Amino acid sequence: MSWDLTRRRWMRQLNSKYIFDRFPLLHAIIFIIEMSILARLTSRFNQYYNERPGAFNKSHSPNATRFESGRCFHTSRTLLVAMRNDYANRGAMAVLTMMVTNAVLGGVADTVAQSITAVRERALRKYPPGQGPNPRDDPVAYEIHELDRKNPLLEQDLIPESRDLPPPFDFERLVRFMAYGFCMAPLQFKWFGFLERCFPITKKSAYMPALKRVAFDQLIFAPFGLVCFFTAMTLAEGGGMRGVKDKMRDMYVPTLKANYILWPAVQVINFRLMPVSLQLPFVSTVGIAWTAYLSLTNAAEDVQQTTTRPASGSPNIRLA
């Protein structure tokens, strides 16, 4: 219990520090850590795809078997099996790296959304009209007040309603969004591969296959992805099936409309210009800006809603 109290006090002190008196230091630290992890994962992700057929033979000696375009030229069946196993292992590691990368991108998106909320509330609370300084903004006075409490672990006391403090960083929400991105990545990646096989883009035919991919993606996967997102996030928040129905009724259609404003153009670029190995990271990166938009629009919704709104912090690794 003492460790929990110490941790909360330390987080509160860190949460009260700002960069240029605007951006919460805690949010910035988390964002830098996430971007560092993302840079490392991106490097590993590219490394695995560089070892796919056509570049795979670079990791072997000149006398070894060359593995190009699905053909193996070697008389040793043992070496052939070993190479295939090695190739499969590398492919599995690439998928795992992609899943972790997608999870981190989800964390980055949620951190951006929480940071926007913190900066906005900081600006609103800093100089409220007709009010003087809030005595609970004084850390020393607050600590004295807290020691008098019989139950000092109450979150509303440890994180008071202060005009100088941003909302505390919600690590549970961050974990939920990262877990969603991690679990959905294989399905999204398989979907991109399916579209590539059904509508191959060649030098002679590029625009029509790309448009067909976008049409299939937006008419099939976008509505399905939104259902998965709202269902998974609401259940993870403890909302139950009734909460899922309420969320779908209130948020599904507006979010789908906003999706159709942004994502068709993004997917034309994605399917027309991006190789399949970069399609999921590309849309996940665009999803960070998409999440910021959802955060700002959702903040204007009814503030009396008691459940956490997925759109306000949705990583939307790939809603569209």
Sequence and secondary structure as in RCSB ss.txt:
>XXXX:A:sequence
MSWDLTRRRWMRQLNSKYIFDRFPLLHAIIFIIEMSILARLTSRFNQYYNERPGAFNKSHSPNATRFESGRCFHT
SRTLLVAMRNDYANRGAMAVLTMMVTNAVLGGVADTVAQSITAVRERALRKYPPGQGPNPRDDPVAYEIHELDRK
NPLLEQDLIPESRDLPPPFDFERLVRFMAYGFCMAPLQFKWFGFLERCFPITKKSAYMPALKRVAFDQLIFAPFG
LVCFFTAMTLAEGGGMRGVKDKMRDMYVPTLKANYILWPAVQVINFRLMPVSLQLPFVSTVGIAWTAYLSLTNAA
EDVQQTTTRPASGSPNIRLA
>XXXX:A:secstr
 HHHHHHHHHHHHHHT EETTTEEHHHHHHHHHHHHHHHHHHHHHHHHHHTSTTTGGGGS TTS  EETTEE  S
 HHHHHHHHHHHHHHHHHHHHHHHHHHHHHHHHHHHHHHHHHHHHHHHHHHS TT    GGG HHHHHHHHHT S
 TT HHHHS   SSS     HHHHHHHHHHHHHHHHHHHHHHHHHHHHS   SSS HHHHHHHHHHIIIIIHHHH
HHHHHHHHHHHTT HHHHHHHHIIIIIHHHHHHHHHHHHHHHHHHHHHS HHHHHHHHHHHHHHHHHHHHHHHHT
S TT  S  HHHH   SS  
